[in-house]
């Protein structure tokens, strides 16, 4: 997908319920946003979502399910190990969880969520300034169920990635 510069908000033209999203997030000190991230498992119109992002002034990453209905509420924070204006993000989203990995896993957060049908949008934001999501990639994950004696078990044993970039 390449680079995405955001000032304010931007909705990605991708609909998916299970995917991996990766990018390098950059911001300029002179025009640094105070809250940079994305909303996943987002409902049409934005009434329900899970936020994942960073707060550069506080030097911390967060994962927030305050705006979900199942289960309700919950926000976690993790300190960023440095104050550089650049971090790598990896977000894993599926039908029951959202996981955020910052800087190759130096910071990791995970929340259980159960989005409603149709809560499959991705929305980017940079509040109070601008940011660039470099080398943005979204890879849809599909469940592959093993077969036992010629019968499908319906159980998930592995995931296969397909790129939507």
N, C-alpha and C positions, 0 to 999 in steps of 0.2 A: 504494500500500500504506500510505502514511502514515508515522507515527512508530513506532519500535520501541525500547522501553527494555529494556536487558539488564543483569542482574546475574547473573553466572555464565554460563550458556549458553542458547541458543535455536535450535532447528532450524526453518527456514522451510519451510512446506508448499508448496514449489515444486520441481519436478524439471525440469532443463534441462541441455543439454550445450553450447549456444552462446547466450550472452546478454550484455547490458550491465546492470550493476548500478550505480546512482548513489544517493548520499545525502550528507548533511552529518552528520559525526560530532561529537558534543558530549560533554563531560564536565565535572563540577564539580570545582574544585580540592580542595574539602574531602572529596570522595568519589571521587577520581580513581582509576580502575583503572590498574594498571601495564602492562597489555597489553590492547589493544582491537582487535578485528578480526573476520574471518570466514574460514571454511574453505570452499573451493569444490572442485569435482571430488571431492566427499566420497563415500566408499564407504558402503554400508549398515553401520552399526555403528561407523563412523569410523576404520577401520584405515588408510585411505589418504586423503590430502587435500593441498591446497595452501593455505597460510595467507597472508593478506594483512592487514596492519594497521599499527598505530602503537604505539610505546612512549613514552607521555608523559614519564616521568622522564628518558629518554635523548634526547628530542626528535628521534626518527627514525621513519621509515616502513620497512616491510620486506615482502619477498615471499619465501616459504619453501616449497620443494618437498622438504624433508627426508623427509616422510612419503609420498612417492610411490615407485613401483617402476619407472617408465619415463619419463624417465631417473631414475636415483637421485640423491638429495641435491642440495643447493644452496640457499643463503640469501644474499640481498642486502639491503643497508641503504642508506638515503638520509636525509640530515639534513632535518629540518623547518626551514623558514626563520624560523619564529616560535615563540613559546611560548604562543600563545593556546590556549584550551581548545576549539578548533573547527577542523575541516578538512573540505574537500570531498573525497569519494572517487568515483572512477569506475573500475570494474573491467570489463575485457573478457575474456570466457572463451569459448574455442571448443575444438574437438577436438584442437588441437595447441599451444595457448599460453594463458597467463594474463598479462594486462597490468594494472598498477596505476598510476593517475594520481592524484596528490594535489594539491589546491589548483589546479585548472584546468591541470594539467600542469607545474607548477613542479618537481615531482618525478615521475619516470616510471621504472618498472621492468618488465622483461618476462622471462618464463621459458618455455622450451619444455617442454611436458608432454604425455603421451599417456595420459590416464585410461583405465581399463578400462571395458568396457560396464557400465552401472549406477552408475558413479561420478558421479552427477548431483545430489547434494544440496548444500544451502547451510546452513551452521551459523554462528551469530553467537556471540561471546564477549566478556566484559568480566571480566578476571581481577584480583581484588584491589579491586574497587569496582564502579561502575556507569557506563554510558554510554548515550546516546540516538542512534540512527540516524534522523535526521530526513529527512522527504520521501523515504523509501526507495522506489525503483522498480526493477523487474526487467523488462527488455524482451528477449524471446526473439528471437534472430536466426535467420533461415532463409536458406539458400544458394539463389541464383537462378542457374541455369546458362544461358548464351546458346545459341541454336540457330544452327547453321551449315548452310546449304543444307537446312533441314528436318530436320537430325539434331542431337540433343543431344550436346554435347561432353563432358559430365560434369565440366567445369571450372567453378570458381567465379569469377565476375567481379564480383559485387556481393552485398551483404547487404540484407535487408529486415527491419526491426524490427517486432515486434508486441508490444504491452504485455500483461503478465500481472498488472498491478496492479489 
